[in-house]
Amino acid sequence: MLVPTLIFRIDNPLERVGAELFFLQDYFPHIWTHTWSLAVEEQFYLLLPLLLLTLGMTRKRDPFRSIPYLAIGLIALCLALRVARHPSESEQVQYAFHLRADTLFAGVALGYLFHFRPKMFNDVSRLPLLAVAIVALIPLFCFRSGSDAPWVLTCNLIGFVAVVWWIVPRSNIRMPLLEKVGTYSYSIYLWHFPVALPLVLIFSRIYRLHWLLLYVVVSIAVGIYMSKLVEMPILLKRDECLEQPHTKAREVAPTCCGSAAAAQA
């Protein structure tokens, strides 16, 4: 993070570095233009457990049944707030957590339906969701997302939810290359902009398709390499740490309740 501040002499470097370190890029001046989404995710995953705990305290048979309705309400609320802020605060419409949380919570609602309402999930997936997705994503190619039209963000949400809802039950559809890229998509996203900087500096006045293809290939390659160097080892270490208590529990269980374990086996 300090490198671009030194190279480009960015104003207020301490404030910008602090925003990056504490995941506040969606509200405060920051260094990288694409890390705002990391801030939105971090804030969302800090608040989501609190919501789930609150719902769980209701002690109903299915305490999370309100999640789809909350998702619909949040989509409507965020859309209304984005329209109210546009165009005077177009950048905040694009980046701020309280105006973008609907997209992430839509994924939570989809996950709830998949795990807790599988019949409904599969029934709806038989509908022409792919056509819905195509229609909903058309505005994405006509506007610069929330900067030009705040409702485009809602269309994007509907479109991509429809795509996921349609394709998840169809496990027979395989795209190995696309799946491989998807495995490393998080790291590719993080590194695609740093990769772009030297290319922009070198080829800033050259607009050719082959330079775009080079940028895409190099971004994917660097993202995969950095994922294997940083992300994957950390995830493996995390899995090892989370696995240890379960391993110990399995070792202790036969001695504490041997008859029950033997019966289950």
Contacts in CASP RR format, 6 or more apart in sequence:
PFRMAT RR
TARGET T0000
AUTHOR 0000-0000-0000
METHOD contacts of the structure
MODEL  1
MLVPTLIFRIDNPLERVGAELFFLQDYFPHIWTHTWSLAVEEQFYLLLPL
LLLTLGMTRKRDPFRSIPYLAIGLIALCLALRVARHPSESEQVQYAFHLR
ADTLFAGVALGYLFHFRPKMFNDVSRLPLLAVAIVALIPLFCFRSGSDAP
WVLTCNLIGFVAVVWWIVPRSNIRMPLLEKVGTYSYSIYLWHFPVALPLV
LIFSRIYRLHWLLLYVVVSIAVGIYMSKLVEMPILLKRDECLEQPHTKAR
EVAPTCCGSAAAAQA
1 17 0 8 1.000
1 20 0 8 1.000
1 21 0 8 1.000
1 31 0 8 1.000
1 32 0 8 1.000
2 13 0 8 1.000
2 17 0 8 1.000
4 10 0 8 1.000
4 31 0 8 1.000
4 32 0 8 1.000
4 197 0 8 1.000
5 13 0 8 1.000
5 16 0 8 1.000
5 17 0 8 1.000
5 31 0 8 1.000
10 16 0 8 1.000
10 31 0 8 1.000
11 29 0 8 1.000
12 29 0 8 1.000
15 28 0 8 1.000
15 29 0 8 1.000
16 28 0 8 1.000
16 29 0 8 1.000
16 30 0 8 1.000
16 31 0 8 1.000
17 31 0 8 1.000
18 24 0 8 1.000
18 28 0 8 1.000
19 25 0 8 1.000
19 27 0 8 1.000
19 28 0 8 1.000
19 29 0 8 1.000
19 30 0 8 1.000
19 31 0 8 1.000
19 39 0 8 1.000
20 30 0 8 1.000
20 31 0 8 1.000
20 32 0 8 1.000
20 35 0 8 1.000
23 38 0 8 1.000
23 39 0 8 1.000
23 42 0 8 1.000
23 43 0 8 1.000
24 30 0 8 1.000
24 39 0 8 1.000
25 32 0 8 1.000
25 35 0 8 1.000
25 36 0 8 1.000
25 38 0 8 1.000
25 39 0 8 1.000
25 95 0 8 1.000
26 36 0 8 1.000
26 39 0 8 1.000
26 40 0 8 1.000
26 43 0 8 1.000
26 95 0 8 1.000
26 96 0 8 1.000
26 97 0 8 1.000
26 100 0 8 1.000
27 39 0 8 1.000
27 92 0 8 1.000
27 96 0 8 1.000
27 97 0 8 1.000
30 36 0 8 1.000
32 193 0 8 1.000
32 194 0 8 1.000
33 193 0 8 1.000
34 189 0 8 1.000
34 192 0 8 1.000
34 193 0 8 1.000
35 190 0 8 1.000
36 95 0 8 1.000
37 189 0 8 1.000
38 190 0 8 1.000
39 97 0 8 1.000
40 95 0 8 1.000
40 97 0 8 1.000
40 100 0 8 1.000
40 101 0 8 1.000
40 104 0 8 1.000
41 104 0 8 1.000
43 97 0 8 1.000
43 101 0 8 1.000
44 97 0 8 1.000
44 101 0 8 1.000
44 104 0 8 1.000
44 105 0 8 1.000
48 105 0 8 1.000
48 108 0 8 1.000
52 64 0 8 1.000
55 63 0 8 1.000
55 64 0 8 1.000
55 66 0 8 1.000
55 67 0 8 1.000
56 63 0 8 1.000
56 64 0 8 1.000
57 63 0 8 1.000
62 116 0 8 1.000
64 112 0 8 1.000
64 116 0 8 1.000
65 116 0 8 1.000
67 108 0 8 1.000
67 109 0 8 1.000
67 112 0 8 1.000
68 109 0 8 1.000
68 112 0 8 1.000
68 113 0 8 1.000
70 105 0 8 1.000
70 109 0 8 1.000
71 102 0 8 1.000
71 105 0 8 1.000
71 106 0 8 1.000
71 107 0 8 1.000
71 108 0 8 1.000
71 109 0 8 1.000
74 101 0 8 1.000
74 102 0 8 1.000
74 105 0 8 1.000
75 102 0 8 1.000
75 106 0 8 1.000
75 154 0 8 1.000
75 157 0 8 1.000
77 102 0 8 1.000
78 98 0 8 1.000
78 99 0 8 1.000
78 100 0 8 1.000
78 101 0 8 1.000
78 102 0 8 1.000
78 153 0 8 1.000
78 154 0 8 1.000
79 102 0 8 1.000
79 150 0 8 1.000
79 151 0 8 1.000
79 153 0 8 1.000
79 154 0 8 1.000
81 98 0 8 1.000
81 99 0 8 1.000
82 93 0 8 1.000
82 99 0 8 1.000
82 146 0 8 1.000
82 150 0 8 1.000
82 151 0 8 1.000
82 153 0 8 1.000
83 150 0 8 1.000
83 151 0 8 1.000
85 92 0 8 1.000
85 93 0 8 1.000
85 99 0 8 1.000
85 150 0 8 1.000
86 93 0 8 1.000
86 146 0 8 1.000
86 149 0 8 1.000
86 150 0 8 1.000
90 146 0 8 1.000
90 147 0 8 1.000
90 148 0 8 1.000
91 147 0 8 1.000
92 99 0 8 1.000
93 99 0 8 1.000
93 146 0 8 1.000
93 147 0 8 1.000
93 150 0 8 1.000
93 153 0 8 1.000
94 145 0 8 1.000
94 146 0 8 1.000
94 147 0 8 1.000
94 153 0 8 1.000
100 153 0 8 1.000
102 154 0 8 1.000
102 157 0 8 1.000
103 153 0 8 1.000
103 156 0 8 1.000
103 157 0 8 1.000
106 157 0 8 1.000
106 161 0 8 1.000
107 161 0 8 1.000
107 164 0 8 1.000
110 161 0 8 1.000
110 164 0 8 1.000
110 165 0 8 1.000
113 120 0 8 1.000
113 121 0 8 1.000
114 121 0 8 1.000
114 168 0 8 1.000
121 165 0 8 1.000
121 168 0 8 1.000
121 169 0 8 1.000
122 169 0 8 1.000
124 165 0 8 1.000
125 165 0 8 1.000
125 166 0 8 1.000
125 168 0 8 1.000
125 169 0 8 1.000
125 170 0 8 1.000
129 162 0 8 1.000
129 163 0 8 1.000
129 165 0 8 1.000
129 166 0 8 1.000
130 162 0 8 1.000
130 163 0 8 1.000
130 166 0 8 1.000
132 158 0 8 1.000
132 159 0 8 1.000
132 162 0 8 1.000
133 158 0 8 1.000
133 159 0 8 1.000
133 160 0 8 1.000
133 162 0 8 1.000
133 163 0 8 1.000
133 166 0 8 1.000
136 155 0 8 1.000
136 156 0 8 1.000
136 158 0 8 1.000
136 159 0 8 1.000
136 162 0 8 1.000
137 155 0 8 1.000
137 156 0 8 1.000
137 159 0 8 1.000
137 160 0 8 1.000
138 155 0 8 1.000
139 149 0 8 1.000
139 151 0 8 1.000
139 152 0 8 1.000
139 155 0 8 1.000
140 152 0 8 1.000
140 155 0 8 1.000
140 156 0 8 1.000
143 149 0 8 1.000
143 152 0 8 1.000
145 152 0 8 1.000
145 153 0 8 1.000
145 156 0 8 1.000
146 152 0 8 1.000
146 153 0 8 1.000
167 173 0 8 1.000
181 188 0 8 1.000
181 220 0 8 1.000
182 188 0 8 1.000
184 220 0 8 1.000
184 223 0 8 1.000
184 224 0 8 1.000
184 227 0 8 1.000
186 227 0 8 1.000
186 231 0 8 1.000
187 223 0 8 1.000
187 224 0 8 1.000
187 226 0 8 1.000
187 227 0 8 1.000
187 230 0 8 1.000
187 231 0 8 1.000
188 219 0 8 1.000
188 220 0 8 1.000
188 222 0 8 1.000
188 223 0 8 1.000
188 224 0 8 1.000
188 227 0 8 1.000
190 223 0 8 1.000
190 226 0 8 1.000
191 219 0 8 1.000
191 222 0 8 1.000
191 223 0 8 1.000
191 226 0 8 1.000
192 219 0 8 1.000
192 223 0 8 1.000
195 215 0 8 1.000
195 218 0 8 1.000
195 219 0 8 1.000
195 222 0 8 1.000
196 215 0 8 1.000
196 219 0 8 1.000
199 211 0 8 1.000
199 214 0 8 1.000
199 215 0 8 1.000
199 218 0 8 1.000
203 211 0 8 1.000
253 261 0 8 1.000
254 261 0 8 1.000
254 262 0 8 1.000
END
